[in-house]
Amino acid sequence: GRVPPALAALSQVLRLERSRRTGIMFPLQKLERYLAPGTDTARFHIFEPELDALQRAEGLFRSGQGHPIDYVSSAVRMDHAPPPDLPEVCFIGRSNVGKSSLIRALFSLSPEVEVRVSKTPGHTKKMNFFKVGKYFTLVDMPGYGYRAPQDFVEMVEAYLQERRNLKRTFLLVDGVVGLQKTDHIAVEMLEEFGIPYVMVLTKIDRAPRGLLLKNVLGIQEFVKENTQGCFPQLFLVSSVEFSGVHLLRCFVAHVTGNLSAVETS
C-alpha cells in the first residue's frame, strides 16, 4: 500500500513548532490572530476537543486487525444502498470542490482504502459508501453543478430524506471562491428537509489569508442569519497540508456517537 503522508498522523503534527501545529490542528485559531480587535470569535471555539479526543478519533480512521476500513459499494438508487445499520455521514459539494481529495485525506492513515480522485470534475457519478469498522459509514455523494449526473436531484433528495441513519451532512464549499449559487440551492434543500449539516471550507492552502478571512466571516454571518440546521462553526481544511483534517476526523467521530467523552469548550 501507499505510505501515508507525514502530517496525516497527529504524532507528526505534534513535532512541529507551535504556530504551525496550531494552524494544522485548529485553522480557525490561526486566522483569529488577524481579526480586528473586538470581533466576536465565539463561533470559532464551539468544537474544540482536547488532544486525547483527537487521538481517539484518529484511531477510528486507522485500519487494523479487527477494524477494517473498506469501500463497500456504490449506488445510483436508494434500493442499491447498503443496509442502514450504522451511523452515517455524507459529504456533498459542487463538482471540483475537492470532495474526494478530502475523503482520501481523512482515510490517509489507511492507504489500502481506494478513494478515486479524478482530474476531471464531476467524476463521482454514484453514491460511494465506505464502512469504518463497526462504527460508522461515510458516503461520498456525486458533485452538483458542472457535469452533475442527470438524476442527481432525485438520487440526493431520496438519500437525504430516506436515510434514517444519517447523522450529519458535510457541505463542502470552495475556500477560494466562497458560497456559489449552487451552494445556496444545496443549503435550501438541507434546510427544507430539516437535515443537520456542517459547512466545510476546502482548499484553504490556495486562498490568500485576506480572502480566506473575508470568506470565513461572510459565510459565518450567512449561517447565523439564514440557517437553522447548520452547525454554527465552520470547518477549514486543506487536503494538501492536512490543515483541519484531524479536527474533522474528531467531529465525524463525535457526531456518529463514537467519541462519548469529547470535551468541547
N, C-alpha and C positions, 0 to 999 in steps of 0.2 A: 504493500500500500504506500500511498504518498506520505511524506513526513510532514507533520503539522507545522505551520508557520510559527516562528519563535513566540510572537506575542499572543498566540491563541490560548496559551496557558497562563493563568494568574501568577504562578510561581515565577515566570519570566518577567511579567509586568512589575512585580514587586521588587525586582532588582534594579529598576530604572530610578533615576533621580526623581525627587518628589513631584516637581511640577509636571514632568512628562507622565509620571504614573497617574496623577490625578486626571490629567487630560484624557487618558485612555480609559480609566475606570469610571470617571464621572465627568463627561464632556461639558455638561451644563455648568458645573462648578468652575471649570476653567474659563468659560465665557463670562461668568458672573463678574470677574475682575474688571472687565472692560465696560461695565454698565455705569450709567450716570449715578452718582450718589442719590440715595433715596428711592431708587427703582425697587418696586415690590418684587422680591425674588422667592416668595413663599412657594410658588409653583415649581421652583427648581429643586425643591427638597422634600417632596411628598414621599417618594420612594427612594430611600437612601439606606440600603441594607449594610449591615456590618460585614467585615471580611469573612467571617465564619459562614454567613449565609451565601455569599458569593462563591465560596469554595464548595459548599454543599451542592449548590446549583450546577457548578461546573462538573461535579461528579456524575450528575444525571446525563450530561452531554458527552460523557466519555464511555464508550462501549467497553465491555469486558465480559468475562465468563459469567454467564447467568444474567447479563444485562446487554442483550443485543440491541443495536440501533439499525433499523432496516428500512429501506424503501419497500413499502408494502404493495401498493398498486396505484393505478391511475384510473380515473373515471371521467366520463363526459356526461353521465346522468346519475341521479341520486341512487337509482337501484343498482348501480355498479360500485357504489362506495362501500368500503369495508364496514362491518357492524359497528355501531356507535357505542362500544363497550368501554372506552377510556375517555378521560377528559381530553378535549381537543382545542387547539388554537389554529387559526388560519391567517395567512399572510396575503393581502391583496394590495394592488397598486397599479399605476399606469405601466404600460409596456416600457421597458428600458429604465425603470426606476431603480433597478439593482436588486430585485427581489430574490432571484435565485442565488446571486452572489452573497447576499446577506444570510440566506439559509445555509449555504455552503460554509460561511464563516462561523455560524452557530455550531455546525457539526464538524468543525475543522479538527477537533481532537479525536474524531473517529473517521480517519481518512478513507476507510473502506466504504463509507456511505456515498453513493453516487448521486450528486445533485448536478444536473446538467445546467451549465451556464452557457447560453448561446451568445454568439457575437451579433446575431440578428435579433432585433427587438421583436417581441411577440412570439417567441419560440414556444413558450408554455401554452399549450392548447387544451390541456386537461387539468383536472384537479389531481395533484400528486400527493399521496399520503405516505408519511414517514412515521414509523412506530418507534417510540423511545422506551424500550424495555416494557415493563408492565405499568408504566407511569402515565404516559400521555401520547397523543398523536399530534403531529404537526402537518398542516396542509399548505402546499404551495398552490395558490389559485392562478388561473390564467390572468394575464395582464389585460387591463382595459385601455380604451383609446386606440392608438395606432395599431393596426393589424390584430385587433382582438378577434377571437373566434366568433363566427357568425351567431352562434347560440349562447354567447357569453352571458347575456342578461338572464335568460331562462336558467342556465346552469347555476350561476352565482346566487340569484334570488332564491331558487329552490333550496340550495345548500344552506343559505343563511336562515331561511325560515323554518326548514325542517330538521336541521341537525341539532337535536336536543342536547347533545353532549358538548356543544361548542361553548367554551368558557370565555374566550376573548378573541376579537378580530384585530389584527395588526394592520393598520392602513399606512402604507409606505408613501412618503411624499419626498420628491427630489429636493434636497437641501440647497441646491444651487438656484432652482427656478421657483421654489415655493409652491403654494397651492395653485393648481390649474383648474380650468373649467370642469374637466372630467373628474378631478378630485372632489369638487363640490357636489357633483352628481352622486359620487360614492358616499359622501357624508350624508346627503339627503336620504339615500337608501338605508343606510345603517340607522339613522335617526328614526325613519318611518317604521322600521321593523323592531325598534327598541333593542338593538344589538349592542352590548357593551364593547367598546373598541378603544384603541390607543393609536395615537399618531406617532410614526417613526420617521425622522428626517434622515434620509440616506445621503451618501456621497459627501459627507461634511469635509473630507480632506480636499475636495475640489473647490469649495466655496471660500472666497476671501473672508476674513474674520468680520469685517463690517457688514457684508452682505448676509452672512450667516446670522449675525445678531439681529439684523433687520427682519429676516425671515422668521427667526425664533419668536421674537416679540410680537410680530404681526399674527403669526399662527396661534400663539398663546392667547392673544386678545380675541381672535376669531372663535377659538374653542370656548373661551369664557362667555362670550356674548351670544353665540349661535348654536351651541350644542348642549345636549343633556346626557347623552350616553358616552361621551368621550372622557377618558381619564385626563385630569387637568394637567398632568406633567407630560411634556414631550420627551421622547427618547431620541437622542442623536447618535448616529452610527456611521462608521467608516469600515467597509468590508476589507479595505486595503490595509489600514493601520490598526484595525481591531478596536478603535475607539468605540465605547458604548456597547460592545458585543457581550462583555462579561455581565454588565448590568442587565442587558436584555435577556440573557440566559436566566438570570435570577428572577426577573419579572415573570417570565414564562413558567418557571418552576413554582412561583408564588401563586399565579392565577389558576394553575391546574391543581392546586391543593397539595403540592409536593414539597412544600417548604413551610411546615406548620408554624415554625417559630421565627419567621422573618422579622427582624427588628427594623421598623421604619420610624423615622423621627416623628 
